[in-house]
Amino acid sequence: MKVPAIRALIGDWTYYVTTLTFDQVAKHISKVDEELHKSESLKDLIQRSVTNNYISIKSYILNQPELFFNSLVLAVYNDYPNWREIEISYDNEETYRLGLLDFPGEHKIFPLDGQHRVEGIKASLQVNPGLGSQQIAAIFVGHKNDEIGMRKSRRLFSTLNRYAKPVTMDDIIALDEDDSIAIATRELLETFDLFTSNKVTKNKNKAIQDNDKTSFTSIITLYDCNYQLLKLFRQSRKVESPDQQRDKRTLSEYLKFRPEEVEVELFIKFCTEFWTAFANSFNVIQDYLKIETSNPASTFRNSTNGGNLLFRPVGLYPIVQAAIEIHKRTLDDFQSIFARMNDIDFTLNQAPWRQVMWNPYEGLMIMGNQGFTKLLAMFLYDNELLRPNERKNLQLKYAAAISYEGEIDHVLNTINI
């Protein structure tokens, strides 16, 4: 194998930057075996770090026309490649950094970074050998299979994997052109009145900071709500317009590849109609949108009485879940569902939210009760809507939350509906 490359130096590593075809990757790159550890147990531990994620990479390679990868970092040893320098002179400048890496044949190459990409490439070629001419960037470093060399390669292996920054949810929402939820969320942030301007906080977590008196909700909560809407949308599309290739994909697979534009537009329309029904039906949302002061959310989210459940990310999400489940069970449209929900008192310091979602003694939200809150919202919407096991679950959790000491079957009668 002979490949053109650029030679460079960083720290005490001399490395070579080049490209390899998928065929070369499949033929010449091996799994990590005895290169990092002599212990069989530790070698097995490294091997088990190659998870089934390579299957997703295989699917990505086979189905994404705009395929692209980061560079592989590869260690090479046994028979080191020969470096053939090529002198380049241009505009009175000379360099010897360009050349040819010549692998004489007994070399062994293993990935220090990119194990899943290598296995995904190999698996994709078994399905479509025609992809063999595709090229991926690669960086070669030297490795010695002795104790010092193993230690040095282990350090590089752990450094590359430990400090690699995973894609954040912020990045997905802002940039992903394949994720339908991210695409729809961006559209809502740019065009829908309830989410434009500074009405959605851009924090890196779901919570809204105490000093934020303007935002209705957080960007990650909006994404999560739209995630639930996509599940409902896919179910409806499966009935309305069956497509075997589209419908057989899991939700995680569906989000990795941009659907047909008609599907994207239909989902954006679906989300817009849902949030339009939401915004038009709740009086508190209309009141919030009409406030022209710099702190429009201060009335609806505060530390005195908690404000309104809808203005808390931890509260909005289960209410959206409840509305979707009500729609499934009753076939009521969302305009009707939210209009009826508008009659529910969502003031956090009032029953039934007090001690369920709001701690009145510390003036803090109670986390971890979202599933409970979804059931409670469904019960308040229609006390005959819950299934027997859901009703029993609600009784037990509500009794525990309010320290109820009476007959458990009567606890829900204490809720004023």
PAKOLVEX-608667 format. One record per residue (C-alpha): residue in three letters; x, y, z; residue number from 1. Coordinates in Angstrom, 3 decimals, decimal comma. Example, Ala and Ser with C-alpha at 12.3 -4.5 7.8 and 13.67 -1.06 7.14 Angstrom:
% PAKOLVEX-608667
VOBA   nuza         xx         yy         zz   torti
VOBA    ALA     12,300     -4,500      7,800       1
VOBA    SER     13,670     -1,060      7,140       2
END
This chain:
% PAKOLVEX-608667
VOBA   nuza         xx         yy         zz   torti
VOBA    MET      0,000      0,000      0,000       1
VOBA    LYS      1,370      3,389     -1,024       2
VOBA    VAL     -0,433      6,605     -0,074       3
VOBA    PRO      0,515     10,287     -0,469       4
VOBA    ALA      0,762     12,120      2,854       5
VOBA    ILE      1,814     15,227      4,749       6
VOBA    ARG      4,274     14,804      7,635       7
VOBA    ALA      3,834     16,906     10,773       8
VOBA    LEU      4,937     17,112     14,406       9
VOBA    ILE      3,041     17,797     17,629      10
VOBA    GLY      4,393     17,158     21,123      11
VOBA    ASP      6,630     14,120     20,777      12
VOBA    TRP      4,482     12,563     18,025      13
VOBA    THR      5,495     12,555     14,391      14
VOBA    TYR      2,367     11,856     12,378      15
VOBA    TYR      1,245     11,599      8,773      16
VOBA    VAL     -1,984     12,979      7,325      17
VOBA    THR     -3,453     11,162      4,335      18
VOBA    THR     -6,606      9,530      2,976      19
VOBA    LEU     -7,586      5,888      2,626      20
VOBA    THR    -10,224      4,330      0,429      21
VOBA    PHE    -12,905      2,265      2,138      22
VOBA    ASP    -11,364     -0,791      0,457      23
VOBA    GLN     -7,995      0,017      2,050      24
VOBA    VAL     -9,647      0,493      5,443      25
VOBA    ALA    -11,346     -2,890      5,194      26
VOBA    LYS     -8,206     -4,676      3,990      27
VOBA    HIS     -5,508     -3,164      6,179      28
VOBA    ILE     -7,017     -1,972      9,497      29
VOBA    SER     -7,469     -4,494     12,305      30
VOBA    LYS     -9,313     -4,342     15,603      31
VOBA    VAL     -7,265     -3,478     18,689      32
VOBA    ASP     -5,899     -6,766     20,055      33
VOBA    GLU     -2,644     -7,113     21,984      34
VOBA    GLU     -1,436     -3,604     21,118      35
VOBA    LEU     -2,621     -1,790     24,255      36
VOBA    HIS     -2,616     -4,578     26,861      37
VOBA    LYS     -1,082     -8,012     27,387      38
VOBA    SER     -3,851     -9,057     29,783      39
VOBA    GLU     -6,624    -11,088     28,126      40
VOBA    SER     -9,224     -9,428     30,369      41
VOBA    LEU     -8,063     -5,923     29,466      42
VOBA    LYS     -7,914     -6,811     25,762      43
VOBA    ASP    -11,482     -8,071     26,032      44
VOBA    LEU    -12,488     -4,822     27,751      45
VOBA    ILE    -11,149     -2,808     24,812      46
VOBA    GLN    -12,905     -5,080     22,314      47
VOBA    ARG    -16,225     -4,688     24,138      48
VOBA    SER    -15,893     -0,915     23,809      49
VOBA    VAL    -16,862     -1,435     20,152      50
VOBA    THR    -20,622     -1,349     20,598      51
VOBA    ASN    -23,460     -1,813     18,144      52
VOBA    ASN    -23,109      1,872     17,292      53
VOBA    TYR    -21,176      0,730     14,216      54
VOBA    ILE    -24,514     -0,521     12,837      55
VOBA    SER    -25,813      3,055     12,856      56
VOBA    ILE    -22,653      4,166     11,066      57
VOBA    LYS    -23,189      1,418      8,488      58
VOBA    SER    -26,740      2,700      7,926      59
VOBA    TYR    -25,431      6,267      7,651      60
VOBA    ILE    -22,885      5,241      4,999      61
VOBA    LEU    -25,458      3,319      2,972      62
VOBA    ASN    -28,211      5,920      3,116      63
VOBA    GLN    -26,682      9,399      3,403      64
VOBA    PRO    -25,589     10,925      0,063      65
VOBA    GLU    -23,874     13,796      1,927      66
VOBA    LEU    -21,652     11,338      3,780      67
VOBA    PHE    -18,719     12,772      5,753      68
VOBA    PHE    -16,511     11,659      8,646      69
VOBA    ASN    -13,822     12,984     10,944      70
VOBA    SER    -10,326     11,572     10,444      71
VOBA    LEU     -9,348      8,156     11,705      72
VOBA    VAL     -6,308      8,112     13,994      73
VOBA    LEU     -4,349      4,951     13,223      74
VOBA    ALA     -1,333      3,362     14,882      75
VOBA    VAL      1,058      1,345     12,723      76
VOBA    TYR      3,808     -1,052     13,804      77
VOBA    ASN      5,788     -4,241     13,082      78
VOBA    ASP      7,114     -3,206      9,691      79
VOBA    TYR      7,113      0,603      9,702      80
VOBA    PRO      6,191      2,299      6,418      81
VOBA    ASN      8,946      3,994      4,488      82
VOBA    TRP      8,669      7,758      4,139      83
VOBA    ARG      9,641      8,989      0,683      84
VOBA    GLU     10,038     12,759      0,773      85
VOBA    ILE      9,126     14,885     -2,183      86
VOBA    GLU     10,770     18,276     -2,419      87
VOBA    ILE      8,334     21,029     -3,294      88
VOBA    SER      9,558     24,454     -4,310      89
VOBA    TYR      7,131     27,246     -5,001      90
VOBA    ASP      7,400     31,027     -4,916      91
VOBA    ASN     10,922     30,876     -3,422      92
VOBA    GLU      9,787     28,567     -0,621      93
VOBA    GLU     10,747     24,926     -0,161      94
VOBA    THR      9,149     22,140      1,886      95
VOBA    TYR      9,900     18,495      2,540      96
VOBA    ARG      6,653     17,818      4,394      97
VOBA    LEU      4,986     16,157      1,396      98
VOBA    GLY      5,756     12,615      0,429      99
VOBA    LEU      4,711      9,013      0,007     100
VOBA    LEU      4,027      6,480      2,763     101
VOBA    ASP      5,089      3,064      1,502     102
VOBA    PHE      3,818      0,115      3,565     103
VOBA    PRO      6,025     -2,880      2,713     104
VOBA    GLY      3,509     -5,554      3,651     105
VOBA    GLU      4,070     -6,886      7,200     106
VOBA    HIS      2,737     -3,799      8,910     107
VOBA    LYS     -0,204     -3,907     11,302     108
VOBA    ILE     -2,627     -0,989     11,632     109
VOBA    PHE     -5,199     -0,503     14,388     110
VOBA    PRO     -7,438      2,463     15,274     111
VOBA    LEU     -6,658      4,670     18,253     112
VOBA    ASP     -9,706      6,768     17,382     113
VOBA    GLY    -12,452      5,668     15,020     114
VOBA    GLN    -13,054      2,009     15,913     115
VOBA    HIS    -16,785      2,308     15,185     116
VOBA    ARG    -16,177      4,103     11,898     117
VOBA    VAL    -13,816      1,344     10,776     118
VOBA    GLU    -16,309     -1,395     11,652     119
VOBA    GLY    -19,157      0,586     10,062     120
VOBA    ILE    -17,147      0,954      6,845     121
VOBA    LYS    -16,387     -2,779      6,753     122
VOBA    ALA    -20,047     -3,665      7,356     123
VOBA    SER    -21,277     -1,259      4,661     124
VOBA    LEU    -18,937     -2,786      2,060     125
VOBA    GLN    -20,492     -6,181      2,664     126
VOBA    VAL    -23,806     -4,685      1,550     127
VOBA    ASN    -22,483     -2,398     -1,195     128
VOBA    PRO    -18,939     -3,189     -2,409     129
VOBA    GLY    -19,239     -0,276     -4,841     130
VOBA    LEU    -18,510      2,093     -1,958     131
VOBA    GLY    -14,911      0,856     -1,839     132
VOBA    SER    -13,557      3,886     -3,714     133
VOBA    GLN    -14,944      6,342     -1,125     134
VOBA    GLN    -12,144      8,045      0,815     135
VOBA    ILE    -11,786      8,946      4,486     136
VOBA    ALA     -9,089     11,136      6,037     137
VOBA    ALA     -6,573      9,288      8,195     138
VOBA    ILE     -3,752     10,219     10,534     139
VOBA    PHE     -0,964      7,681     11,076     140
VOBA    VAL      1,171      7,586     14,205     141
VOBA    GLY      3,927      5,144     15,117     142
VOBA    HIS      3,465      2,476     17,798     143
VOBA    LYS      5,963      0,186     19,510     144
VOBA    ASN      4,580     -3,035     20,901     145
VOBA    ASP      6,629     -2,895     24,108     146
VOBA    GLU      5,648     -1,626     27,568     147
VOBA    ILE      6,677      1,984     26,887     148
VOBA    GLY      5,004      1,973     23,476     149
VOBA    MET      1,793      0,485     24,898     150
VOBA    ARG      1,693      3,097     27,636     151
VOBA    LYS      2,183      5,901     25,125     152
VOBA    SER     -0,528      4,560     22,804     153
VOBA    ARG     -2,932      3,967     25,714     154
VOBA    ARG     -2,494      7,590     26,751     155
VOBA    LEU     -3,234      8,784     23,224     156
VOBA    PHE     -6,209      6,396     22,960     157
VOBA    SER     -7,748      7,687     26,215     158
VOBA    THR     -6,961     11,321     25,418     159
VOBA    LEU     -8,652     11,184     22,027     160
VOBA    ASN    -11,749      9,516     23,474     161
VOBA    ARG    -11,926     11,338     26,820     162
VOBA    TYR    -11,615     14,845     25,453     163
VOBA    ALA    -13,688     14,333     22,324     164
VOBA    LYS    -16,661     16,628     22,799     165
VOBA    PRO    -19,981     14,955     21,949     166
VOBA    VAL    -22,497     16,870     19,900     167
VOBA    THR    -24,700     18,823     22,314     168
VOBA    MET    -28,452     19,187     22,067     169
VOBA    ASP    -27,871     22,909     21,380     170
VOBA    ASP    -25,750     21,986     18,356     171
VOBA    ILE    -28,380     19,543     17,088     172
VOBA    ILE    -31,195     22,072     17,383     173
VOBA    ALA    -29,193     24,862     15,788     174
VOBA    LEU    -27,471     22,975     12,983     175
VOBA    ASP    -28,853     19,508     12,228     176
VOBA    GLU    -30,352     19,326      8,735     177
VOBA    ASP    -31,437     15,682      9,035     178
VOBA    ASP    -33,249     15,725     12,388     179
VOBA    SER    -36,898     16,602     11,619     180
VOBA    ILE    -37,478     17,811     15,172     181
VOBA    ALA    -34,544     20,225     15,010     182
VOBA    ILE    -35,738     21,535     11,640     183
VOBA    ALA    -39,291     22,119     12,927     184
VOBA    THR    -38,026     23,638     16,187     185
VOBA    ARG    -35,889     26,155     14,284     186
VOBA    GLU    -38,878     27,088     12,132     187
VOBA    LEU    -40,997     27,720     15,238     188
VOBA    LEU    -38,242     29,782     16,863     189
VOBA    GLU    -38,067     31,984     13,789     190
VOBA    THR    -41,743     32,354     12,885     191
VOBA    PHE    -44,106     31,417     15,724     192
VOBA    ASP    -44,999     34,309     18,021     193
VOBA    LEU    -44,884     32,313     21,271     194
VOBA    PHE    -41,278     31,274     20,590     195
VOBA    THR    -39,718     34,189     18,700     196
VOBA    SER    -37,370     36,834     20,063     197
VOBA    ASN    -36,483     36,247     23,720     198
VOBA    LYS    -39,495     34,099     24,605     199
VOBA    VAL    -37,407     30,902     24,621     200
VOBA    THR    -34,268     30,706     26,744     201
VOBA    LYS    -31,150     29,333     25,070     202
VOBA    ASN    -29,719     27,750     28,234     203
VOBA    LYS    -27,793     24,500     27,811     204
VOBA    ASN    -30,289     22,723     30,075     205
VOBA    LYS    -34,059     22,535     30,380     206
VOBA    ALA    -34,422     24,771     33,420     207
VOBA    ILE    -35,015     28,511     33,227     208
VOBA    GLN    -32,796     30,676     35,409     209
VOBA    ASP    -34,453     32,498     38,301     210
VOBA    ASN    -33,521     35,916     36,914     211
VOBA    ASP    -35,143     35,177     33,541     212
VOBA    LYS    -38,415     37,113     33,594     213
VOBA    THR    -39,024     37,078     29,844     214
VOBA    SER    -38,929     33,485     28,548     215
VOBA    PHE    -41,983     31,267     28,238     216
VOBA    THR    -39,937     28,047     28,124     217
VOBA    SER    -36,515     26,632     27,221     218
VOBA    ILE    -35,298     25,586     23,794     219
VOBA    ILE    -34,551     22,015     24,910     220
VOBA    THR    -38,045     21,647     26,389     221
VOBA    LEU    -39,525     22,864     23,104     222
VOBA    TYR    -37,454     20,249     21,263     223
VOBA    ASP    -38,600     17,547     23,708     224
VOBA    CYS    -42,245     18,503     23,225     225
VOBA    ASN    -41,795     18,384     19,456     226
VOBA    TYR    -40,191     14,959     19,869     227
VOBA    GLN    -43,492     13,735     21,296     228
VOBA    LEU    -45,327     15,387     18,416     229
VOBA    LEU    -43,121     13,604     15,883     230
VOBA    LYS    -44,096     10,230     17,353     231
VOBA    LEU    -47,768     11,128     16,906     232
VOBA    PHE    -47,108     12,542     13,424     233
VOBA    ARG    -45,390      9,349     12,294     234
VOBA    GLN    -48,316      7,259     13,518     235
VOBA    SER    -50,756      9,411     11,572     236
VOBA    ARG    -48,620      9,326      8,410     237
VOBA    LYS    -48,377      5,552      8,632     238
VOBA    VAL    -52,181      5,422      8,455     239
VOBA    GLU    -52,744      8,251      5,969     240
VOBA    SER    -49,910      7,537      3,539     241
VOBA    PRO    -48,137      4,211      4,178     242
VOBA    ASP    -44,520      4,003      3,072     243
VOBA    GLN    -42,723      0,785      3,948     244
VOBA    GLN    -39,219      2,222      3,716     245
VOBA    ARG    -40,124      5,235      5,880     246
VOBA    ASP    -42,362      3,453      8,372     247
VOBA    LYS    -40,026      0,548      9,162     248
VOBA    ARG    -37,354      2,884     10,515     249
VOBA    THR    -37,063      3,312     14,250     250
VOBA    LEU    -37,433      6,859     15,505     251
VOBA    SER    -33,692      7,133     16,181     252
VOBA    GLU    -32,933      5,995     12,621     253
VOBA    TYR    -35,586      8,330     11,209     254
VOBA    LEU    -33,871     11,306     12,839     255
VOBA    LYS    -30,514     10,520     11,219     256
VOBA    PHE    -31,702     11,047      7,658     257
VOBA    ARG    -33,614     14,000      6,279     258
VOBA    PRO    -37,041     12,865      5,062     259
VOBA    GLU    -38,539     13,912      1,762     260
VOBA    GLU    -39,272     17,638      1,739     261
VOBA    VAL    -43,006     17,008      1,692     262
VOBA    GLU    -42,627     15,078      4,983     263
VOBA    VAL    -40,588     17,904      6,524     264
VOBA    GLU    -43,142     20,505      5,501     265
VOBA    LEU    -46,031     18,400      6,761     266
VOBA    PHE    -44,362     17,938     10,137     267
VOBA    ILE    -43,664     21,674     10,462     268
VOBA    LYS    -47,341     22,294      9,640     269
VOBA    PHE    -48,360     19,656     12,214     270
VOBA    CYS    -46,261     21,324     14,936     271
VOBA    THR    -47,473     24,798     13,995     272
VOBA    GLU    -51,120     23,727     14,216     273
VOBA    PHE    -50,521     22,084     17,585     274
VOBA    TRP    -48,841     25,147     19,095     275
VOBA    THR    -51,414     27,471     17,509     276
VOBA    ALA    -54,166     25,540     19,281     277
VOBA    PHE    -52,125     25,705     22,489     278
VOBA    ALA    -51,439     29,440     22,308     279
VOBA    ASN    -54,981     30,391     21,286     280
VOBA    SER    -56,712     28,266     23,944     281
VOBA    PHE    -54,933     29,157     27,182     282
VOBA    ASN    -55,832     32,532     28,658     283
VOBA    VAL    -52,497     32,737     30,494     284
VOBA    ILE    -50,619     32,381     27,206     285
VOBA    GLN    -52,699     35,116     25,594     286
VOBA    ASP    -52,115     37,330     28,626     287
VOBA    TYR    -48,369     36,679     28,448     288
VOBA    LEU    -48,225     37,589     24,753     289
VOBA    LYS    -50,081     40,857     25,364     290
VOBA    ILE    -47,699     42,121     28,062     291
VOBA    GLU    -45,419     44,779     26,640     292
VOBA    THR    -43,145     45,300     29,636     293
VOBA    SER    -39,592     43,917     29,781     294
VOBA    ASN    -40,583     41,211     32,293     295
VOBA    PRO    -43,682     39,539     30,796     296
VOBA    ALA    -43,110     36,178     32,493     297
VOBA    SER    -42,705     37,472     36,050     298
VOBA    THR    -46,432     37,107     36,769     299
VOBA    PHE    -46,471     33,514     35,561     300
VOBA    ARG    -43,176     32,253     37,031     301
VOBA    ASN    -42,015     33,403     40,449     302
VOBA    SER    -40,813     32,145     43,823     303
VOBA    THR    -43,826     33,394     45,774     304
VOBA    ASN    -46,572     31,063     44,583     305
VOBA    GLY    -44,600     29,368     41,803     306
VOBA    GLY    -46,703     30,951     39,102     307
VOBA    ASN    -48,288     28,807     36,404     308
VOBA    LEU    -47,348     25,201     35,646     309
VOBA    LEU    -47,235     25,872     31,895     310
VOBA    PHE    -44,400     28,368     32,364     311
VOBA    ARG    -42,172     25,756     33,995     312
VOBA    PRO    -40,308     23,460     31,569     313
VOBA    VAL    -40,782     20,548     33,971     314
VOBA    GLY    -44,522     21,243     33,867     315
VOBA    LEU    -45,059     22,069     30,194     316
VOBA    TYR    -43,632     18,773     28,947     317
VOBA    PRO    -46,059     16,442     30,819     318
VOBA    ILE    -49,005     18,680     29,878     319
VOBA    VAL    -48,072     18,250     26,218     320
VOBA    GLN    -47,740     14,508     26,803     321
VOBA    ALA    -51,169     14,466     28,460     322
VOBA    ALA    -52,765     16,352     25,557     323
VOBA    ILE    -51,304     13,884     23,050     324
VOBA    GLU    -52,537     10,885     25,049     325
VOBA    ILE    -55,999     12,448     25,426     326
VOBA    HIS    -56,090     12,952     21,651     327
VOBA    LYS    -55,222      9,284     21,086     328
VOBA    ARG    -57,921      8,039     23,451     329
VOBA    THR    -60,733     10,429     22,578     330
VOBA    LEU    -59,844     11,549     19,027     331
VOBA    ASP    -60,641     15,084     20,181     332
VOBA    ASP    -58,738     17,726     18,218     333
VOBA    PHE    -56,118     19,769     20,051     334
VOBA    GLN    -58,148     22,982     19,862     335
VOBA    SER    -60,919     21,267     21,858     336
VOBA    ILE    -58,495     19,583     24,247     337
VOBA    PHE    -56,666     22,790     25,140     338
VOBA    ALA    -59,903     24,763     25,387     339
VOBA    ARG    -61,090     22,287     28,006     340
VOBA    MET    -57,705     22,259     29,735     341
VOBA    ASN    -57,943     26,027     29,990     342
VOBA    ASP    -60,530     25,499     32,739     343
VOBA    ILE    -57,938     23,715     34,903     344
VOBA    ASP    -56,233     25,901     37,513     345
VOBA    PHE    -52,504     25,488     36,854     346
VOBA    THR    -51,436     27,792     39,723     347
VOBA    LEU    -48,589     25,892     41,346     348
VOBA    ASN    -49,398     26,837     44,927     349
VOBA    GLN    -52,941     25,496     44,586     350
VOBA    ALA    -54,144     21,901     44,778     351
VOBA    PRO    -53,450     19,565     43,142     352
VOBA    TRP    -50,029     20,929     42,088     353
VOBA    ARG    -48,984     22,041     45,567     354
VOBA    GLN    -46,618     19,376     46,987     355
VOBA    VAL    -46,777     17,550     43,651     356
VOBA    MET    -44,873     19,988     41,427     357
VOBA    TRP    -44,363     22,869     43,848     358
VOBA    ASN    -42,656     22,837     47,256     359
VOBA    PRO    -44,365     25,740     49,069     360
VOBA    TYR    -41,976     25,592     52,017     361
VOBA    GLU    -38,787     26,073     50,019     362
VOBA    GLY    -40,307     27,910     47,051     363
VOBA    LEU    -38,889     25,384     44,593     364
VOBA    MET    -40,153     23,126     41,842     365
VOBA    ILE    -40,333     19,404     42,629     366
VOBA    MET    -38,489     17,318     40,055     367
VOBA    GLY    -39,163     13,709     39,132     368
VOBA    ASN    -42,971     13,815     39,067     369
VOBA    GLN    -43,538     14,341     35,344     370
VOBA    GLY    -45,196     10,973     34,723     371
VOBA    PHE    -47,383     11,603     37,761     372
VOBA    THR    -48,239     15,084     36,445     373
VOBA    LYS    -49,257     13,669     33,055     374
VOBA    LEU    -51,742     11,305     34,748     375
VOBA    LEU    -53,020     14,083     36,979     376
VOBA    ALA    -53,654     16,359     33,988     377
VOBA    MET    -55,539     13,566     32,207     378
VOBA    PHE    -57,639     12,953     35,313     379
VOBA    LEU    -58,470     16,652     35,596     380
VOBA    TYR    -59,459     16,692     31,921     381
VOBA    ASP    -61,789     13,705     32,323     382
VOBA    ASN    -61,844     11,654     35,513     383
VOBA    GLU    -63,094      8,613     33,569     384
VOBA    LEU    -60,232      8,686     31,090     385
VOBA    LEU    -57,613      6,768     33,076     386
VOBA    ARG    -57,222      3,015     32,894     387
VOBA    PRO    -57,593      1,095     36,204     388
VOBA    ASN    -53,839      0,652     36,710     389
VOBA    GLU    -53,206      4,326     35,900     390
VOBA    ARG    -55,893      5,424     38,344     391
VOBA    LYS    -54,431      3,235     41,107     392
VOBA    ASN    -50,956      4,599     40,374     393
VOBA    LEU    -52,301      8,159     40,550     394
VOBA    GLN    -54,061      7,450     43,855     395
VOBA    LEU    -50,920      6,058     45,461     396
VOBA    LYS    -48,638      8,837     44,277     397
VOBA    TYR    -51,033     11,639     45,109     398
VOBA    ALA    -51,685     10,225     48,581     399
VOBA    ALA    -47,939     10,044     49,221     400
VOBA    ALA    -47,359     13,574     47,911     401
VOBA    ILE    -49,982     15,236     50,140     402
VOBA    SER    -49,473     12,862     53,107     403
VOBA    TYR    -53,069     11,677     52,860     404
VOBA    GLU    -54,154      9,458     55,764     405
VOBA    GLY    -57,667      8,478     54,696     406
VOBA    GLU    -58,979      5,617     52,581     407
VOBA    ILE    -56,768      5,451     49,484     408
VOBA    ASP    -59,717      5,001     47,122     409
VOBA    HIS    -61,077      8,378     48,236     410
VOBA    VAL    -57,910     10,453     47,839     411
VOBA    LEU    -58,816     11,713     44,361     412
VOBA    ASN    -62,122     12,999     45,733     413
VOBA    THR    -60,106     15,670     47,565     414
VOBA    ILE    -59,185     17,235     44,222     415
VOBA    ASN    -61,583     19,999     43,285     416
VOBA    ILE    -62,462     19,455     39,620     417
END
